[in-house]
Amino acid sequence: MTSLVREIPAAPSAIALMHFSNRLTFETDCSDVYGSQQACEVDFVLVDTRAR
């Protein structure tokens, strides 16, 4: 019996690399934002899109 985790096969490495590389176009890591704020290097607009 296959688990729910393995029900959908993993993407090939090239496609996974493209997917995660493209995410960086639209998103950033929260630790990078925090580091920039702590260093007073805030040259960006931070938009919080979390739902209430």
C-alpha positions in Angstrom: 0.0 0.0 0.0 1.4 3.4 -1.0 1.2 6.2 1.6 -0.4 9.5 0.8 3.0 11.1 0.8 4.1 8.9 -2.1 0.8 8.9 -4.0 2.0 11.6 -6.3 5.6 10.9 -7.6 8.3 13.5 -7.0 9.1 15.9 -9.8 12.3 15.3 -11.8 15.3 17.2 -10.4 15.4 19.7 -13.3 11.7 20.7 -12.8 12.1 20.9 -9.0 15.1 23.2 -9.4 13.2 25.4 -11.9 10.2 25.6 -9.6 12.1 26.6 -6.5 14.3 29.0 -8.4 11.3 30.7 -9.8 9.7 31.1 -6.4 12.5 33.5 -5.4 11.2 35.9 -8.1 8.0 36.4 -6.0 9.0 35.5 -2.5 11.9 36.0 0.0 13.0 34.2 3.0 11.8 35.7 6.3 15.3 35.4 7.8 16.6 37.6 4.9 13.9 40.2 5.7 14.7 40.1 9.4 18.5 40.4 8.7 17.9 43.4 6.5 15.7 45.1 9.0 18.3 44.5 11.8 21.0 46.0 9.6 18.8 49.0 8.8 19.1 48.1 5.1 15.4 48.3 4.2 15.3 49.1 0.5 12.1 47.2 -0.1 8.4 47.3 0.6 7.1 44.5 2.8 3.6 43.4 2.1 2.0 41.0 4.6 -0.6 38.9 2.6 -1.6 36.6 5.4 -5.3 36.1 5.8 -7.0 37.2 9.0 
